Amino acid sequence: MSSQPTGKMHLGNYLGVIKNSVKLAKTTDNFYFGIMDLHAYTSNKYSQYFIIEAAATLLACGIPQKSLFVQSHNLVHANLSWFLSCLLSVNELNQMIQWKEKLKSGNVGNVGLFTYPILQAADILAYRATHVPIGEDQTQHMVLTRKLANKCRQFLEAPDYLPVPEAILSEIAKDPVSKMSKSDKSKNGCIFITDSPDSIRETVKRAKTDIGTKILYDPVKMSGVSNLMTILGGIKEMDLQSIELEYENLNRYDKFKDIVAELEYSRWMENKNEIEKILKINACDVTNIAMSTYLNLTNSYNTKFNK
């Protein structure tokens, strides 16, 4: 459903959310994918350049042109977020796991980090979404979004107007690419979608493997090759058993790395003017949809509680 333009998108983003989003877009005419740039302010990494780069990458990955928009181009997101915040208690936000982890680390940060799950809910509910592809780390935020949807349905004259959205979780393990490097802090473990084939090949070849030669999925005893299998399966849409059977006679991990590295990744589009035109046109369309939702919710609320 969304992407934060705070840096380059990597293979983990593709396997976790983008791939499922492209699949979902093919099943419905009412599909929207937002570049959620307002969220980027929480980390002081907002950049107009990254918005264009994110848009180009998403388009290259298969997100339909008519579906892509930028959050800040539609002010209804912020309006709806404020309205939804009035339906929640502080205690409900205090229960968010990611916020608790920040408190434990002492890195509390800004108020935006505390309230951004509400804005995320607004991003979804504004379009009356029924299904939302998310990463594993966003599961609790979807629970909050569903809670807010149910709160709104209580004062809507026609509750079915606002669906309670369902999460679509990736079948791929959480960010398998981050496990490739021998050091979590090493940039060697990150494959960006916009990387050149040569760069991707070098990154994969530096990935850790295991003692032995078997292509066998065993995340406990053979974590290195199991991780490469997970990446390969996610891109080629193969189950792990099929990968084991196809490559059982390979007998060399370096050859298996070559197979993973030779996969083609989408190149980013370089036509900046065309991208800006697409985003400008789509901003009008999504604003109309979101405004309709916002007015319906607020008018229904006022009718019920201000008689």
N, C-alpha and C positions, 0 to 999 in steps of 0.2 A: 504493500500500500504506500510505503513512503521511503524516502532516502534523505539523510541529512548531508548537506553539501559542506562538510567540514574537512574533506580530504578526498583522495582518490578512492574509488570503489575497488574492492579486492575480490578475489575468487570466492572468499567466504560469503560476501554479500550476494554474489550470484547464486551460489548453491543454496543459501539460506532463504532468500526472499525473492530475488528478481526472477529466477527460473520459474517458481510457482506462479508469480504474477503474470508472466508471459502466457503460461498455460491457461490461467483463469481468464485472461483477456480474450482468448479464442472461444470462450463458451458463452459470452454475454456481450450485448451492445452497450451496457451500462457499466463500464469499467473505468476507474480513475486511478491515476498514480501520481502522488504529489511529491515534489521535492520540498521537504519541510525545513525551509531555511530559518524560520523563526526559532526553532529548537537549537540552532547552531549558536545563538547568542549566549546560551548557558555556558558555553566553553570558550567564549571570546575568540571563535575561529570563523566568524562570518566572512564570506568572501564572494563577491559577484562572479569572480572567475570560476570558483568551484560550482556555482549554480549552472553555468554554461557547460562545464566539463561533466557534471552529473547528468545533465539533460542529454548531452551528446552520447555518453556511455549508455544510458538507459535506452535511447532510441536505437543504438547499434545492437543492443542485446535483444531487441524485439518488442519493447514497450510501444504500443501504437501511438502515432503522433497525436491523434485526437484525444487521447487519454491523459497526456502528460501536462502537468501544470505546476506552478510555483506557489507555495503556501502564502507568502507575503503579498502576492498579487490579488488575493481574495481576503478582504478584511473581515469577512464573516467568521473566519476561523477564530480570530481573537474575540469577537463579540460573543460567539457561542461558548467559547471557553469560559468567559466571565459568568455567563448565565449558569453553566454547569457547575462552576465552582460554588455557587450559592446553594447547590443541592447536596453538597458534601460537607462532612465535618472534618475538622483538623485531624482528629484521631484516625479517620479513614485513610488519610494521606500518610500519616505517621506509620501505618502498617506496611507501606511499600518497601519491599526487600532492598531495592537498590538505594533508597534513601537511608534505611537503617545501616547499610554497609558504609555509606559516606559518613554517617555520624560516628560509627565505630573507628573509622580511619582518622577522624578529626578534620577531614577535608569537607566541611559542610558546604562551602561555596555560596551560591546566591539563592534568592527566593525562587528564581526560575527553575532551578533543579528540583525544588520541592513541589512546585505546581505543574511542571511540564506534563505529567501523566493526564492532567485534565485537558490540556491543549491537545494532547495526542488523542484523547477520546473525542474531542470536538472535530479533529481531522477526519475521524471515521464516521461519526454520527451525522455530520453535515451533509453527507451524501447518502444517508440511509443505507449504508453498506450491509450486505448480508453475509459476505465472506471476506476475510482479510488475511493474506499471507503474512506471517510474522516469523521472526527468529525465536529460538527457545527462550532467550532472555526477556522477551516481551510478553510472556504468558500472563504474568500477574497484572500487567497493564491492560490486557484484554479483559481480564476478570473485572477490573474497575470500569472499563468501558461498557461492559454488559450490565453492570450494576446501575450505571447512569442511564442506560437505555431503559431499563425496567422502571427506574424512578420517573422518567419522562412519560412512559406509557401509562402511568397511574393517573395523570391529569389530561391525557389526550382523549378527545371524544371518540376517536377511532384509533385504538392502540396499535393496530397492525400497520398504521402509517409509518411507524418507526420500528424496523426489525431489530431484534437482538442479535448482533453480528456473531458469526462463528469464526474461530481462528483456523487457519490452514497452516499447520506446522510442517517444516521441511522434514523429509525422511533422512536427511543427511545429518550426521553428528555435528554438534555445535562447533563451528569454525574449524574444520579439519586442517585448513591451511596453516593455522597458527602452530600446529604441532610438527610441522615439517622441519623446522630448524633445530639444531642441537642446543640453541640458546633462545629462550622465549623473547629476549630483548634484541635479538639479531634481526636485521632487516632481511636476512637471507630467507626467512620463512614466509614472506609475504609476496603473493602474486597479484599484481594489479590487472584489472580487466583491460586496461589500455596499454599494458606492456607489449613490447615487440616479441615476436616468436623467439628470437635469440635470447632475450632477457628471461622469458618464461622457462626456456630450456635450461639455462644456467641455474635458475632458482631451484628447479626440480632436481637437477643433478647434485646439488649441494644438500638435498634432504637426507636426513638420517634414515638408515634402514636397520637391519638386524644381522645377527650372526647366522649364517646359513644361506640357502639359495631358494627355498620353497616360497611360492606365491600362495600364501595361506592366511586366511583372516583369523587372527587371534590377538585382539587388542591388548591382552595382558602380557603374553609372552613374546609377541611379535608386533609391537606397537607401530614401528616404523613402516613396514610394508603394509600393515593393515590400514594405516592412514592414507597411503598412496592409493590403495584399493578403494577407499571411501571416496576420494576425489575423482578417480577414474569412473567409478560407478555413477556418481552424481552427474557428471558431464555426459557420459555415453548412455545414461539411463539403463544400466545393467545392474542386476542384483549381485551380491558378493559371491554367491555360489557359482554363477555363470562366469565371473572373472576368474575364479580359481580353476574352473574347468578349461577355459580358453587359454590360460597362460601357465598351466601346470607343468609343461615341459620346457619352460623358458630357462630355468636353472641359473639365471644370473640377474641380480638386482639392478645392475647398471642398464641392462637391456630393458627391464621393466620401467625404469625411470625415463628412458628414451621414448617409450610408448606414451607415457603420461605427458611428457613435455611436447610431443609432436601434435597434440590436440590444438585445434585452432580456436582462438578466443576472439570475440568481437572487437573490432578496432573502433575507436571513437570517431564520430563524425566531426569534420573540421569546419563545416559551414556555419559560422557563428550567426550571421544575419538571418539565415533560414530558421535556425533554432529560436532566436529571439522572436521572430514572426509567429512561429507555432505557439510559443508560450503566451504571447500577447493575445492571440485569437482565443486560445483555450481559457484564458483568465475570465473572459466575458461569459463563456458558457458555464464554467463551474461556479462562478459567483451567483448566477441566476438560480442554479440548483440549490446551493447552500443557503441563499437568502430565503428561498421558499421554506426550507426546513426550519430555519431560525425563526421566521415570523410565525409559522404554524405552532412551534413549541412555546414561544413567549406569549402569543395571543391565547393559547389554550391555558397556559399557566395563569395568566391574568384573569381570564374568565372564571376559572375555578376558585381562585383564592382571593379575588377582590370583588366579590358580589356585594 
